[in-house]
Amino acid sequence: MYRRPSRTPSLLVGGLAVVVALLLGIWLGGHPGNLPQPLRKTLVGGDDVQLMREGLDTIDQIYYRKVDRATLVDKGLAGAVASLHD
């Protein structure tokens, strides 16, 4: 009589691989500096982009009036260009 092999070991290994991948993804999400440079640029953006987003988020959360984000970015860039005195 032929006995079919148990699928339990392969399910266990697959489940463990999923858990490890999930934990690794969570850890890398909290530590984007540990990602390789091409992945970090693609997934997170540069440090300047991150800093700009944080600044815009802070203004959006704390400022007493509602500020249009696009206008704020446009005026910020205009100010940066004007500071070049060129």
Biopython code that builds the backbone (N, CA, C, O; Angstrom):
import numpy as np
from Bio.PDB.StructureBuilder import StructureBuilder

atoms = [
    (1, "MET", "N", (0.836, -1.183, 0.000)),
    (1, "MET", "CA", (0.000, 0.000, 0.000)),
    (1, "MET", "C", (0.881, 1.246, 0.000)),
    (1, "MET", "O", (1.804, 1.380, 0.803)),
    (2, "TYR", "N", (0.568, 2.151, -0.925)),
    (2, "TYR", "CA", (1.345, 3.382, -1.080)),
    (2, "TYR", "C", (0.842, 4.415, -0.079)),
    (2, "TYR", "O", (-0.359, 4.653, 0.054)),
    (3, "ARG", "N", (1.791, 5.017, 0.612)),
    (3, "ARG", "CA", (1.431, 6.054, 1.577)),
    (3, "ARG", "C", (1.937, 7.411, 1.064)),
    (3, "ARG", "O", (3.121, 7.577, 0.770)),
    (4, "ARG", "N", (1.044, 8.341, 0.968)),
    (4, "ARG", "CA", (1.385, 9.667, 0.459)),
    (4, "ARG", "C", (2.236, 10.414, 1.484)),
    (4, "ARG", "O", (1.920, 10.392, 2.673)),
    (5, "PRO", "N", (3.328, 11.087, 1.037)),
    (5, "PRO", "CA", (4.173, 11.811, 1.986)),
    (5, "PRO", "C", (3.413, 12.990, 2.606)),
    (5, "PRO", "O", (2.546, 13.594, 1.974)),
    (6, "SER", "N", (3.751, 13.285, 3.813)),
    (6, "SER", "CA", (3.102, 14.366, 4.549)),
    (6, "SER", "C", (3.543, 15.727, 3.995)),
    (6, "SER", "O", (4.708, 15.919, 3.647)),
    (7, "ARG", "N", (2.610, 16.649, 3.921)),
    (7, "ARG", "CA", (2.921, 18.004, 3.449)),
    (7, "ARG", "C", (3.310, 18.914, 4.601)),
    (7, "ARG", "O", (3.660, 20.072, 4.372)),
    (8, "THR", "N", (3.261, 18.434, 5.811)),
    (8, "THR", "CA", (3.537, 19.256, 6.976)),
    (8, "THR", "C", (4.914, 19.906, 6.929)),
    (8, "THR", "O", (5.002, 21.104, 7.196)),
    (9, "PRO", "N", (6.006, 19.191, 6.605)),
    (9, "PRO", "CA", (7.316, 19.857, 6.587)),
    (9, "PRO", "C", (7.397, 21.002, 5.570)),
    (9, "PRO", "O", (7.970, 22.049, 5.872)),
    (10, "SER", "N", (6.841, 20.820, 4.390)),
    (10, "SER", "CA", (6.920, 21.886, 3.390)),
    (10, "SER", "C", (6.048, 23.074, 3.791)),
    (10, "SER", "O", (6.425, 24.219, 3.538)),
    (11, "LEU", "N", (4.913, 22.833, 4.397)),
    (11, "LEU", "CA", (4.071, 23.925, 4.885)),
    (11, "LEU", "C", (4.759, 24.674, 6.017)),
    (11, "LEU", "O", (4.667, 25.899, 6.104)),
    (12, "LEU", "N", (5.442, 23.946, 6.877)),
    (12, "LEU", "CA", (6.161, 24.545, 7.991)),
    (12, "LEU", "C", (7.297, 25.433, 7.482)),
    (12, "LEU", "O", (7.477, 26.553, 7.961)),
    (13, "VAL", "N", (8.058, 24.934, 6.517)),
    (13, "VAL", "CA", (9.165, 25.702, 5.946)),
    (13, "VAL", "C", (8.623, 26.939, 5.223)),
    (13, "VAL", "O", (9.180, 28.027, 5.363)),
    (14, "GLY", "N", (7.557, 26.784, 4.462)),
    (14, "GLY", "CA", (6.961, 27.917, 3.762)),
    (14, "GLY", "C", (6.435, 28.979, 4.724)),
    (14, "GLY", "O", (6.631, 30.177, 4.517)),
    (15, "GLY", "N", (5.772, 28.521, 5.771)),
    (15, "GLY", "CA", (5.262, 29.453, 6.780)),
    (15, "GLY", "C", (6.381, 30.192, 7.489)),
    (15, "GLY", "O", (6.281, 31.392, 7.745)),
    (16, "LEU", "N", (7.441, 29.474, 7.803)),
    (16, "LEU", "CA", (8.589, 30.094, 8.454)),
    (16, "LEU", "C", (9.252, 31.112, 7.532)),
    (16, "LEU", "O", (9.674, 32.174, 7.988)),
    (17, "ALA", "N", (9.349, 30.799, 6.239)),
    (17, "ALA", "CA", (9.942, 31.729, 5.272)),
    (17, "ALA", "C", (9.108, 33.005, 5.178)),
    (17, "ALA", "O", (9.663, 34.099, 5.081)),
    (18, "VAL", "N", (7.797, 32.876, 5.207)),
    (18, "VAL", "CA", (6.919, 34.052, 5.147)),
    (18, "VAL", "C", (7.113, 34.923, 6.382)),
    (18, "VAL", "O", (7.191, 36.147, 6.272)),
    (19, "VAL", "N", (7.191, 34.306, 7.545)),
    (19, "VAL", "CA", (7.374, 35.056, 8.795)),
    (19, "VAL", "C", (8.722, 35.772, 8.783)),
    (19, "VAL", "O", (8.804, 36.939, 9.168)),
    (20, "VAL", "N", (9.773, 35.092, 8.348)),
    (20, "VAL", "CA", (11.101, 35.712, 8.297)),
    (20, "VAL", "C", (11.104, 36.882, 7.310)),
    (20, "VAL", "O", (11.658, 37.939, 7.609)),
    (21, "ALA", "N", (10.491, 36.700, 6.141)),
    (21, "ALA", "CA", (10.433, 37.773, 5.143)),
    (21, "ALA", "C", (9.648, 38.971, 5.691)),
    (21, "ALA", "O", (10.034, 40.118, 5.464)),
    (22, "LEU", "N", (8.570, 38.718, 6.396)),
    (22, "LEU", "CA", (7.763, 39.785, 6.983)),
    (22, "LEU", "C", (8.558, 40.555, 8.030)),
    (22, "LEU", "O", (8.563, 41.786, 8.028)),
    (23, "LEU", "N", (9.227, 39.838, 8.918)),
    (23, "LEU", "CA", (10.025, 40.495, 9.953)),
    (23, "LEU", "C", (11.179, 41.285, 9.353)),
    (23, "LEU", "O", (11.486, 42.383, 9.817)),
    (24, "LEU", "N", (11.821, 40.738, 8.327)),
    (24, "LEU", "CA", (12.904, 41.442, 7.657)),
    (24, "LEU", "C", (12.383, 42.718, 6.992)),
    (24, "LEU", "O", (13.033, 43.761, 7.056)),
    (25, "GLY", "N", (11.226, 42.639, 6.361)),
    (25, "GLY", "CA", (10.626, 43.820, 5.732)),
    (25, "GLY", "C", (10.267, 44.892, 6.738)),
    (25, "GLY", "O", (10.476, 46.079, 6.487)),
    (26, "ILE", "N", (9.730, 44.483, 7.873)),
    (26, "ILE", "CA", (9.392, 45.450, 8.924)),
    (26, "ILE", "C", (10.648, 46.122, 9.449)),
    (26, "ILE", "O", (10.673, 47.337, 9.648)),
    (27, "TRP", "N", (11.695, 45.327, 9.676)),
    (27, "TRP", "CA", (12.940, 45.880, 10.201)),
    (27, "TRP", "C", (13.562, 46.847, 9.192)),
    (27, "TRP", "O", (13.982, 47.942, 9.567)),
    (28, "LEU", "N", (13.625, 46.458, 7.929)),
    (28, "LEU", "CA", (14.209, 47.333, 6.906)),
    (28, "LEU", "C", (13.371, 48.590, 6.707)),
    (28, "LEU", "O", (13.913, 49.646, 6.380)),
    (29, "GLY", "N", (12.060, 48.491, 6.899)),
    (29, "GLY", "CA", (11.207, 49.670, 6.793)),
    (29, "GLY", "C", (11.528, 50.698, 7.852)),
    (29, "GLY", "O", (11.405, 51.900, 7.614)),
    (30, "GLY", "N", (11.938, 50.237, 9.022)),
    (30, "GLY", "CA", (12.318, 51.140, 10.102)),
    (30, "GLY", "C", (13.763, 51.579, 10.036)),
    (30, "GLY", "O", (14.149, 52.522, 10.727)),
    (31, "HIS", "N", (14.565, 50.928, 9.233)),
    (31, "HIS", "CA", (15.992, 51.233, 9.098)),
    (31, "HIS", "C", (16.361, 51.331, 7.617)),
    (31, "HIS", "O", (17.149, 50.520, 7.132)),
    (32, "PRO", "N", (15.813, 52.298, 6.894)),
    (32, "PRO", "CA", (16.069, 52.353, 5.452)),
    (32, "PRO", "C", (17.530, 52.622, 5.112)),
    (32, "PRO", "O", (17.949, 52.384, 3.979)),
    (33, "GLY", "N", (18.304, 53.109, 6.061)),
    (33, "GLY", "CA", (19.716, 53.345, 5.812)),
    (33, "GLY", "C", (20.489, 52.065, 5.568)),
    (33, "GLY", "O", (21.589, 52.103, 5.016)),
    (34, "ASN", "N", (19.932, 50.928, 5.971)),
    (34, "ASN", "CA", (20.607, 49.646, 5.780)),
    (34, "ASN", "C", (20.308, 49.013, 4.425)),
    (34, "ASN", "O", (20.889, 47.986, 4.077)),
    (35, "LEU", "N", (19.406, 49.620, 3.664)),
    (35, "LEU", "CA", (19.113, 49.104, 2.328)),
    (35, "LEU", "C", (20.250, 49.441, 1.378)),
    (35, "LEU", "O", (20.915, 50.460, 1.568)),
    (36, "PRO", "N", (20.497, 48.628, 0.366)),
    (36, "PRO", "CA", (21.472, 48.997, -0.657)),
    (36, "PRO", "C", (21.044, 50.293, -1.353)),
    (36, "PRO", "O", (19.848, 50.547, -1.500)),
    (37, "GLN", "N", (21.998, 51.105, -1.778)),
    (37, "GLN", "CA", (21.728, 52.434, -2.336)),
    (37, "GLN", "C", (20.656, 52.456, -3.431)),
    (37, "GLN", "O", (19.750, 53.287, -3.360)),
    (38, "PRO", "N", (20.721, 51.576, -4.440)),
    (38, "PRO", "CA", (19.674, 51.660, -5.484)),
    (38, "PRO", "C", (18.275, 51.400, -4.935)),
    (38, "PRO", "O", (17.318, 52.057, -5.343)),
    (39, "LEU", "N", (18.150, 50.449, -4.015)),
    (39, "LEU", "CA", (16.839, 50.169, -3.415)),
    (39, "LEU", "C", (16.385, 51.321, -2.538)),
    (39, "LEU", "O", (15.213, 51.698, -2.557)),
    (40, "ARG", "N", (17.314, 51.883, -1.767)),
    (40, "ARG", "CA", (16.947, 52.982, -0.873)),
    (40, "ARG", "C", (16.451, 54.167, -1.689)),
    (40, "ARG", "O", (15.450, 54.785, -1.326)),
    (41, "LYS", "N", (17.137, 54.501, -2.793)),
    (41, "LYS", "CA", (16.702, 55.623, -3.620)),
    (41, "LYS", "C", (15.342, 55.371, -4.235)),
    (41, "LYS", "O", (14.520, 56.282, -4.327)),
    (42, "THR", "N", (15.096, 54.128, -4.660)),
    (42, "THR", "CA", (13.833, 53.788, -5.301)),
    (42, "THR", "C", (12.685, 53.769, -4.300)),
    (42, "THR", "O", (11.618, 54.317, -4.574)),
    (43, "LEU", "N", (12.890, 53.150, -3.156)),
    (43, "LEU", "CA", (11.808, 52.947, -2.200)),
    (43, "LEU", "C", (11.616, 54.104, -1.232)),
    (43, "LEU", "O", (10.486, 54.390, -0.835)),
    (44, "VAL", "N", (12.676, 54.761, -0.851)),
    (44, "VAL", "CA", (12.584, 55.774, 0.190)),
    (44, "VAL", "C", (12.760, 57.174, -0.361)),
    (44, "VAL", "O", (12.149, 58.114, 0.147)),
    (45, "GLY", "N", (13.568, 57.335, -1.371)),
    (45, "GLY", "CA", (13.903, 58.661, -1.861)),
    (45, "GLY", "C", (15.182, 59.121, -1.183)),
    (45, "GLY", "O", (15.672, 58.473, -0.258)),
    (46, "GLY", "N", (15.710, 60.218, -1.638)),
    (46, "GLY", "CA", (16.935, 60.744, -1.065)),
    (46, "GLY", "C", (16.683, 61.369, 0.295)),
    (46, "GLY", "O", (15.536, 61.542, 0.707)),
    (47, "ASP", "N", (17.756, 61.705, 0.988)),
    (47, "ASP", "CA", (17.624, 62.340, 2.299)),
    (47, "ASP", "C", (16.950, 63.697, 2.183)),
    (47, "ASP", "O", (16.186, 64.093, 3.063)),
    (48, "ASP", "N", (17.236, 64.418, 1.085)),
    (48, "ASP", "CA", (16.620, 65.727, 0.890)),
    (48, "ASP", "C", (15.112, 65.606, 0.709)),
    (48, "ASP", "O", (14.348, 66.418, 1.229)),
    (49, "VAL", "N", (14.697, 64.595, -0.025)),
    (49, "VAL", "CA", (13.266, 64.376, -0.245)),
    (49, "VAL", "C", (12.585, 64.047, 1.080)),
    (49, "VAL", "O", (11.506, 64.559, 1.379)),
    (50, "GLN", "N", (13.218, 63.196, 1.859)),
    (50, "GLN", "CA", (12.671, 62.813, 3.171)),
    (50, "GLN", "C", (12.550, 64.047, 4.068)),
    (50, "GLN", "O", (11.530, 64.240, 4.730)),
    (51, "LEU", "N", (13.584, 64.871, 4.085)),
    (51, "LEU", "CA", (13.574, 66.071, 4.913)),
    (51, "LEU", "C", (12.471, 67.024, 4.472)),
    (51, "LEU", "O", (11.776, 67.598, 5.311)),
    (52, "MET", "N", (12.302, 67.198, 3.156)),
    (52, "MET", "CA", (11.258, 68.080, 2.650)),
    (52, "MET", "C", (9.866, 67.556, 3.030)),
    (52, "MET", "O", (8.997, 68.325, 3.441)),
    (53, "ARG", "N", (9.668, 66.248, 2.889)),
    (53, "ARG", "CA", (8.366, 65.667, 3.271)),
    (53, "ARG", "C", (8.078, 65.875, 4.757)),
    (53, "ARG", "O", (6.957, 66.215, 5.136)),
    (54, "GLU", "N", (9.090, 65.670, 5.591)),
    (54, "GLU", "CA", (8.898, 65.855, 7.029)),
    (54, "GLU", "C", (8.554, 67.305, 7.343)),
    (54, "GLU", "O", (7.683, 67.575, 8.170)),
    (55, "GLY", "N", (9.243, 68.242, 6.679)),
    (55, "GLY", "CA", (8.950, 69.662, 6.893)),
    (55, "GLY", "C", (7.541, 70.018, 6.467)),
    (55, "GLY", "O", (6.826, 70.712, 7.190)),
    (56, "LEU", "N", (7.136, 69.546, 5.296)),
    (56, "LEU", "CA", (5.781, 69.819, 4.819)),
    (56, "LEU", "C", (4.735, 69.174, 5.727)),
    (56, "LEU", "O", (3.695, 69.775, 5.999)),
    (57, "ASP", "N", (5.005, 67.961, 6.193)),
    (57, "ASP", "CA", (4.069, 67.299, 7.114)),
    (57, "ASP", "C", (3.945, 68.069, 8.417)),
    (57, "ASP", "O", (2.848, 68.200, 8.961)),
    (58, "THR", "N", (5.065, 68.579, 8.922)),
    (58, "THR", "CA", (5.040, 69.349, 10.174)),
    (58, "THR", "C", (4.230, 70.623, 10.004)),
    (58, "THR", "O", (3.416, 70.962, 10.862)),
    (59, "ILE", "N", (4.449, 71.330, 8.901)),
    (59, "ILE", "CA", (3.664, 72.545, 8.643)),
    (59, "ILE", "C", (2.184, 72.196, 8.529)),
    (59, "ILE", "O", (1.333, 72.906, 9.065)),
    (60, "ASP", "N", (1.877, 71.109, 7.836)),
    (60, "ASP", "CA", (0.490, 70.690, 7.650)),
    (60, "ASP", "C", (-0.177, 70.344, 8.989)),
    (60, "ASP", "O", (-1.360, 70.625, 9.181)),
    (61, "GLN", "N", (0.560, 69.750, 9.892)),
    (61, "GLN", "CA", (-0.013, 69.303, 11.169)),
    (61, "GLN", "C", (-0.090, 70.422, 12.210)),
    (61, "GLN", "O", (-1.037, 70.472, 12.995)),
    (62, "ILE", "N", (0.898, 71.318, 12.223)),
    (62, "ILE", "CA", (1.014, 72.261, 13.335)),
    (62, "ILE", "C", (0.529, 73.668, 12.997)),
    (62, "ILE", "O", (0.011, 74.360, 13.873)),
    (63, "TYR", "N", (0.683, 74.102, 11.764)),
    (63, "TYR", "CA", (0.335, 75.475, 11.414)),
    (63, "TYR", "C", (-1.153, 75.712, 11.639)),
    (63, "TYR", "O", (-1.972, 74.829, 11.385)),
    (64, "TYR", "N", (-1.497, 76.889, 12.109)),
    (64, "TYR", "CA", (-2.877, 77.155, 12.513)),
    (64, "TYR", "C", (-3.858, 77.286, 11.351)),
    (64, "TYR", "O", (-5.065, 77.137, 11.547)),
    (65, "ARG", "N", (-3.353, 77.566, 10.130)),
    (65, "ARG", "CA", (-4.221, 77.657, 8.963)),
    (65, "ARG", "C", (-3.914, 76.508, 8.015)),
    (65, "ARG", "O", (-2.834, 75.921, 8.067)),
    (66, "LYS", "N", (-4.856, 76.198, 7.165)),
    (66, "LYS", "CA", (-4.634, 75.198, 6.120)),
    (66, "LYS", "C", (-3.791, 75.844, 5.023)),
    (66, "LYS", "O", (-4.111, 76.925, 4.529)),
    (67, "VAL", "N", (-2.706, 75.157, 4.653)),
    (67, "VAL", "CA", (-1.803, 75.672, 3.627)),
    (67, "VAL", "C", (-1.814, 74.693, 2.463)),
    (67, "VAL", "O", (-1.697, 73.482, 2.655)),
    (68, "ASP", "N", (-1.958, 75.234, 1.239)),
    (68, "ASP", "CA", (-1.911, 74.394, 0.050)),
    (68, "ASP", "C", (-0.478, 73.898, -0.140)),
    (68, "ASP", "O", (0.451, 74.695, -0.274)),
    (69, "ARG", "N", (-0.312, 72.604, -0.150)),
    (69, "ARG", "CA", (1.023, 71.990, -0.219)),
    (69, "ARG", "C", (1.758, 72.353, -1.511)),
    (69, "ARG", "O", (2.956, 72.633, -1.482)),
    (70, "ALA", "N", (1.055, 72.352, -2.635)),
    (70, "ALA", "CA", (1.684, 72.681, -3.919)),
    (70, "ALA", "C", (2.176, 74.125, -3.926)),
    (70, "ALA", "O", (3.266, 74.407, -4.423)),
    (71, "THR", "N", (1.381, 75.035, -3.380)),
    (71, "THR", "CA", (1.784, 76.444, -3.312)),
    (71, "THR", "C", (3.003, 76.594, -2.416)),
    (71, "THR", "O", (3.924, 77.348, -2.732)),
    (72, "LEU", "N", (3.008, 75.889, -1.316)),
    (72, "LEU", "CA", (4.134, 75.939, -0.393)),
    (72, "LEU", "C", (5.419, 75.443, -1.064)),
    (72, "LEU", "O", (6.480, 76.041, -0.888)),
    (73, "VAL", "N", (5.328, 74.371, -1.818)),
    (73, "VAL", "CA", (6.498, 73.840, -2.531)),
    (73, "VAL", "C", (6.960, 74.836, -3.590)),
    (73, "VAL", "O", (8.157, 75.091, -3.723)),
    (74, "ASP", "N", (6.008, 75.407, -4.351)),
    (74, "ASP", "CA", (6.365, 76.382, -5.388)),
    (74, "ASP", "C", (7.068, 77.600, -4.791)),
    (74, "ASP", "O", (8.087, 78.047, -5.318)),
    (75, "LYS", "N", (6.540, 78.130, -3.713)),
    (75, "LYS", "CA", (7.138, 79.315, -3.088)),
    (75, "LYS", "C", (8.484, 78.983, -2.458)),
    (75, "LYS", "O", (9.396, 79.810, -2.457)),
    (76, "GLY", "N", (8.606, 77.774, -1.925)),
    (76, "GLY", "CA", (9.890, 77.352, -1.357)),
    (76, "GLY", "C", (10.968, 77.266, -2.434)),
    (76, "GLY", "O", (12.099, 77.706, -2.226)),
    (77, "LEU", "N", (10.612, 76.702, -3.576)),
    (77, "LEU", "CA", (11.560, 76.622, -4.681)),
    (77, "LEU", "C", (11.880, 78.008, -5.237)),
    (77, "LEU", "O", (13.030, 78.295, -5.569)),
    (78, "ALA", "N", (10.878, 78.857, -5.336)),
    (78, "ALA", "CA", (11.112, 80.228, -5.813)),
    (78, "ALA", "C", (12.059, 80.961, -4.862)),
    (78, "ALA", "O", (12.937, 81.700, -5.307)),
    (79, "GLY", "N", (11.886, 80.762, -3.573)),
    (79, "GLY", "CA", (12.788, 81.376, -2.598)),
    (79, "GLY", "C", (14.205, 80.841, -2.704)),
    (79, "GLY", "O", (15.167, 81.596, -2.565)),
    (80, "ALA", "N", (14.338, 79.559, -2.946)),
    (80, "ALA", "CA", (15.662, 78.966, -3.103)),
    (80, "ALA", "C", (16.367, 79.526, -4.325)),
    (80, "ALA", "O", (17.558, 79.835, -4.270)),
    (81, "VAL", "N", (15.645, 79.658, -5.426)),
    (81, "VAL", "CA", (16.237, 80.212, -6.642)),
    (81, "VAL", "C", (16.582, 81.695, -6.433)),
    (81, "VAL", "O", (17.640, 82.150, -6.867)),
    (82, "ALA", "N", (15.697, 82.442, -5.773)),
    (82, "ALA", "CA", (15.948, 83.862, -5.536)),
    (82, "ALA", "C", (17.177, 84.061, -4.641)),
    (82, "ALA", "O", (17.873, 85.068, -4.773)),
    (83, "SER", "N", (17.448, 83.136, -3.751)),
    (83, "SER", "CA", (18.594, 83.276, -2.848)),
    (83, "SER", "C", (19.921, 83.113, -3.585)),
    (83, "SER", "O", (20.973, 83.415, -3.021)),
    (84, "LEU", "N", (19.897, 82.643, -4.830)),
    (84, "LEU", "CA", (21.124, 82.498, -5.614)),
    (84, "LEU", "C", (21.636, 83.827, -6.158)),
    (84, "LEU", "O", (22.804, 83.932, -6.534)),
    (85, "HIS", "N", (20.769, 84.851, -6.205)),
    (85, "HIS", "CA", (21.129, 86.172, -6.726)),
    (85, "HIS", "C", (21.824, 86.089, -8.069)),
    (85, "HIS", "O", (22.839, 86.741, -8.310)),
    (86, "ASP", "N", (21.256, 85.275, -8.932)),
    (86, "ASP", "CA", (21.871, 85.076, -10.247)),
    (86, "ASP", "C", (21.010, 85.649, -11.345)),
    (86, "ASP", "O", (21.374, 85.572, -12.518)),
]
sb = StructureBuilder()
sb.init_structure("model")
sb.init_model(0)
sb.init_chain("A")
sb.init_seg("    ")
for serial, (resi, resn, name, xyz) in enumerate(atoms, 1):
    if name == "N":
        sb.init_residue(resn, " ", resi, " ")
    sb.init_atom(name, np.array(xyz, "f"), 0.0, 1.0, " ", f" {name:<3s}", serial, name[0])
structure = sb.get_structure()
